[in-house]
């Protein structure tokens, strides 16, 4: 599975590694719903660290579609909410 | 893994589909897309330059503020030397305000530097992707047969459009940050211009400098007077008498520096005036003046 961390690039993760990430996804989602910035930052940091350590980085010149896209570690609640609202319209250049 | 991230992944899919629908012949789509990529790359480079400019501007302002803080320290020292604790206190109070500004600037500087690094990395990544896309585009075009090419185009396309989306977000973010900082930098420039923060080039004098200079020049006047009196033979006792008769004047009553041109025996003594030397031959050491800036 290929995962993109916004602002950083893409990582290749094995299925096992991906399964281990599910709980972190929940933590992030919960932080966004409750509007807790500290919790969001913590959850994102743990999640992204885990991806960086368990995954292998994809070389820059490889054109691959990501299966998952994750916000950058220093994203604010506002950023994440915006990403979610944009995902319904798709307004990124390109 | 579902939930939030699946939803975010949708952003880029939608883009790709839209771009692919744009033109009839996929080969045209490829060329069009490549143009857009180059444009974006240009934009990213401009973004990096913008952020670097803002960063340099903040460095410049920090330097100015540092100069200003040093100057105020000197002023406080000078003010203490002439026994004006109130002036010294004022100077130090201002300096602490400047230190506050400086630490704010340092935070901003660090943020801008981080943005700059991120954008630089993004630009390198995008460059690599664009190069890869160009190679792929040419192979696809060379071996073009509609059915077979379509899948490969789709692959190449979603890879690059995702990257462009990501980098696009990075630029947007950096632009927002930079705009914020520029507004702030503008505010500091304005403060410098209005004199609330002093202009370290020294074209305008602040009130502390003016008062210190006034003190220095009045004491010079008095020194000169004393020297003249001594050489006229009026004698130190007369001069001392004249001085003893004076109360330390309030600041507003001090003669302006111009008074130096026409000294008169009635001139008021500044508070820091010392009795002339009993020998009456040598002029007392000149007070420091004029270089307080």
Interface residues (C-beta under 8 A of the other chain):
Chain A: X4 X6 X7 X8 X9 X18 X21 X22 X25 X26 X28 X29 X32 X59 X60 X61 X62 X63 X64 X65 X66 X67 X68 X69 X70 X71 X79 X80 X83 X84 X86 X87 X88 X89 X90 X92 X93 X94
Chain B: X1 X2 X3 X4 X5 X6 X7 X8 X9 X10 X11 X12 X13 X14 X15 X16 X18 X19 X33 X36 X37 X40 X118 X121 X122 X124 X125 X128 X129 X131 X132 X133 X136 X155 X156 X158 X159 X160 X161 X162 X163 X164 X165 X166 X168 X169 X170 X173
